[in-house]
């Protein structure tokens, strides 16, 4: 029993860490928080990772039911996520994310900005993206025992904590790169994000087209 739970824990952690990929989140996060001070940046990182963890837990518990009620498929979710990723990648290639300006003396405007970016796009779909949501739903349905469900929730919390640490330590690293280094890295990561978006889109569209055309996999 314990051996099976350890294996399931390792499966959950590796699967979630792979699909969340904290390294790919950091360039977008640092670009969107470049004008904020360190304290507010930490708050945005904390709220984003906490929001993503809550979303993943909720989808793990209710995902299958919600998908059935609204006739939503994971493939459709991948298509939408792919489009969002592609648009964000294009913005990164144009180095536009870092051009957002606001009055730092306007606390309401700053609070609104940090609330917005913490939820979208950082929490959704960067951290809790289609791949992560699909993974927790599949992992939740793999084992029916309460112990296994708790293991999955612990894995979500652990991956969220690691992602939070990535975001915290990314800021000083990006600061050392300077403005030119940030723009170069942002464009490189933008290209990668666009490719990920295309892969999401194709992986979601292909099964749908096969079902429409009645082509066997």
C-alpha positions as CSV (number, residue, x, y, z in Angstrom):
1,X,0.0,0.0,0.0
2,X,2.7,2.5,1.0
3,X,4.8,1.5,-2.0
4,X,1.9,2.2,-4.3
5,X,1.2,5.6,-2.7
6,X,4.9,6.6,-3.0
7,X,4.8,5.6,-6.7
8,X,1.6,7.6,-7.2
9,X,3.1,10.6,-5.4
10,X,6.1,10.6,-7.7
11,X,3.9,10.2,-10.7
12,X,1.8,13.2,-9.6
13,X,4.8,15.4,-8.8
14,X,6.6,14.7,-12.0
15,X,3.5,15.0,-14.2
16,X,2.4,18.3,-12.7
17,X,5.9,19.7,-12.6
18,X,6.4,18.9,-16.3
19,X,3.1,20.4,-17.5
20,X,3.3,23.5,-15.2
21,X,7.0,24.0,-16.1
22,X,7.8,26.9,-13.7
23,X,10.8,27.9,-15.8
24,X,8.6,28.9,-18.7
25,X,6.4,31.1,-16.4
26,X,9.2,33.2,-15.0
27,X,10.0,35.4,-18.0
28,X,6.4,36.4,-18.4
29,X,6.1,37.0,-14.7
30,X,9.2,39.1,-14.4
31,X,8.2,41.1,-17.5
32,X,4.7,41.9,-16.1
33,X,6.0,42.8,-12.7
34,X,9.1,44.7,-13.7
35,X,7.7,48.1,-12.6
36,X,6.5,46.8,-9.2
37,X,8.6,46.9,-6.0
38,X,9.8,43.6,-4.5
39,X,7.1,43.4,-1.8
40,X,4.3,43.7,-4.3
41,X,6.0,41.3,-6.6
42,X,6.1,38.7,-3.9
43,X,2.5,39.3,-3.2
44,X,1.6,38.8,-6.9
45,X,3.6,35.6,-7.0
46,X,1.9,34.3,-3.8
47,X,-1.6,35.1,-5.0
48,X,-0.9,33.6,-8.5
49,X,0.4,30.3,-7.2
50,X,-2.2,30.0,-4.5
51,X,-5.0,30.8,-7.1
52,X,-3.5,28.2,-9.4
53,X,-3.4,25.6,-6.7
54,X,-7.0,26.2,-5.7
55,X,-8.1,26.0,-9.3
56,X,-6.2,22.7,-9.8
57,X,-7.8,21.2,-6.6
58,X,-11.2,22.3,-7.6
59,X,-10.8,20.8,-11.1
60,X,-9.5,17.6,-9.6
61,X,-12.6,17.3,-7.4
62,X,-15.3,18.6,-9.8
63,X,-13.6,18.5,-13.2
64,X,-15.2,15.4,-14.7
65,X,-18.7,16.5,-13.5
66,X,-18.3,20.1,-14.8
67,X,-17.0,18.8,-18.2
68,X,-20.0,16.5,-18.5
69,X,-22.6,19.1,-17.5
70,X,-21.3,21.7,-20.0
71,X,-20.2,19.1,-22.6
72,X,-16.7,20.4,-22.5
73,X,-13.7,18.3,-23.5
74,X,-10.1,18.5,-22.6
75,X,-9.4,18.9,-26.3
76,X,-11.5,22.1,-26.4
77,X,-9.6,23.3,-23.4
78,X,-6.3,22.6,-25.1
79,X,-7.4,24.6,-28.2
80,X,-8.4,27.6,-26.1
81,X,-5.2,27.4,-24.1
82,X,-3.2,27.1,-27.3
83,X,-4.7,30.3,-28.7
84,X,-4.0,32.2,-25.5
85,X,-0.4,30.9,-25.4
86,X,0.1,31.9,-29.0
87,X,-1.2,35.5,-28.4
88,X,1.0,35.8,-25.3
89,X,4.0,34.5,-27.1
90,X,3.5,37.0,-30.0
91,X,3.3,39.8,-27.4
92,X,6.5,38.6,-25.8
93,X,8.3,38.5,-29.2
94,X,7.2,42.1,-29.7
95,X,8.5,42.9,-26.2
96,X,5.1,44.5,-25.4
97,X,4.4,43.0,-22.0
98,X,7.0,45.2,-20.4
99,X,5.5,48.4,-21.8
100,X,2.5,48.5,-19.5
101,X,2.5,51.8,-17.7
102,X,0.5,53.0,-14.7
103,X,0.8,55.7,-12.0
104,X,2.5,54.2,-9.0
105,X,1.0,56.8,-6.8
106,X,-2.5,55.6,-7.8
107,X,-3.0,52.8,-5.3
108,X,-6.3,51.7,-6.7
109,X,-4.9,51.4,-10.2
110,X,-1.8,49.5,-9.0
111,X,-4.0,47.1,-6.9
112,X,-6.3,46.5,-9.9
113,X,-3.3,45.8,-12.1
114,X,-1.7,43.3,-9.6
115,X,-5.1,41.6,-9.0
116,X,-5.6,41.2,-12.8
117,X,-2.2,39.8,-13.7
118,X,-2.1,37.5,-10.7
119,X,-5.2,35.7,-11.8
120,X,-4.9,36.1,-15.6
121,X,-2.5,35.3,-17.2
122,X,-0.2,34.1,-14.5
123,X,-2.5,31.8,-12.5
124,X,-4.5,30.9,-15.6
125,X,-3.4,29.7,-18.1
126,X,0.4,29.9,-17.3
127,X,0.4,27.8,-14.1
128,X,-3.0,26.1,-14.1
129,X,-3.1,25.6,-17.9
130,X,-4.9,23.0,-20.0
131,X,-2.2,20.4,-19.5
132,X,-2.2,20.8,-15.7
133,X,-6.0,20.7,-15.5
134,X,-6.2,17.6,-17.7
135,X,-3.5,16.0,-15.6
136,X,-5.2,16.5,-12.2
137,X,-8.5,15.2,-13.6
138,X,-6.9,12.1,-15.0
139,X,-4.8,11.5,-11.8
140,X,-7.9,12.0,-9.7
141,X,-9.8,9.4,-11.6
142,X,-6.9,6.9,-11.6
143,X,-7.4,5.9,-7.9
144,X,-10.6,6.2,-5.9
145,X,-9.2,6.0,-2.4
146,X,-9.2,9.1,-0.1
147,X,-5.5,8.5,0.6
148,X,-4.6,8.8,-3.1
149,X,-6.7,12.0,-3.4
150,X,-4.8,13.5,-0.5
151,X,-1.5,12.5,-2.1
152,X,-2.6,14.4,-5.3
153,X,-3.5,17.5,-3.3
154,X,-0.1,17.4,-1.5
155,X,1.5,17.1,-4.9
156,X,-0.4,20.2,-6.2
157,X,0.7,22.1,-3.1
158,X,4.3,21.1,-3.5
159,X,4.5,22.0,-7.2
160,X,2.8,25.3,-6.4
161,X,5.4,26.0,-3.7
162,X,8.3,25.2,-6.1
163,X,6.7,27.5,-8.7
164,X,6.4,30.3,-6.1
165,X,10.1,29.9,-5.3
166,X,11.0,30.0,-9.0
167,X,9.0,33.3,-9.4
168,X,10.7,34.8,-6.3
169,X,14.3,34.0,-7.4
170,X,13.6,34.8,-11.0
171,X,13.3,38.6,-10.3
172,X,16.8,39.2,-9.1
173,X,18.2,37.0,-11.9
174,X,16.3,39.0,-14.5
175,X,17.5,42.3,-12.8
176,X,21.1,41.3,-13.4
177,X,20.5,40.6,-17.0
178,X,19.5,44.2,-17.5
179,X,17.0,45.7,-20.0
180,X,18.7,44.4,-23.1
181,X,19.1,40.9,-21.6
182,X,15.5,40.9,-20.5
183,X,14.3,41.8,-24.0
184,X,16.5,39.1,-25.7
185,X,15.3,36.4,-23.2
186,X,11.7,37.6,-23.5
187,X,11.8,37.2,-27.2
188,X,13.4,33.8,-27.0
189,X,10.8,32.6,-24.5
190,X,8.1,34.2,-26.6
191,X,9.0,32.0,-29.5
192,X,8.9,29.0,-27.2
193,X,5.5,30.0,-25.8
194,X,4.2,30.4,-29.3
195,X,5.4,26.9,-30.2
196,X,3.8,25.5,-27.0
197,X,0.6,27.3,-28.0
198,X,0.7,25.7,-31.5
199,X,1.3,22.2,-29.9
200,X,-1.6,22.7,-27.6
201,X,-3.9,23.8,-30.4
202,X,-2.9,20.9,-32.7
203,X,-3.1,18.3,-29.9
204,X,-6.6,19.5,-29.1
205,X,-7.8,19.9,-32.7
206,X,-6.5,16.6,-34.0
207,X,-8.8,14.3,-31.9
208,X,-11.8,16.5,-32.7
209,X,-11.1,16.3,-36.5
210,X,-10.7,12.5,-36.2
211,X,-14.0,12.2,-34.5
212,X,-15.7,14.4,-37.1
213,X,-14.1,12.6,-40.0
214,X,-14.5,9.2,-38.2
215,X,-10.8,8.5,-38.5
216,X,-9.4,5.9,-36.1
217,X,-6.3,6.9,-34.2
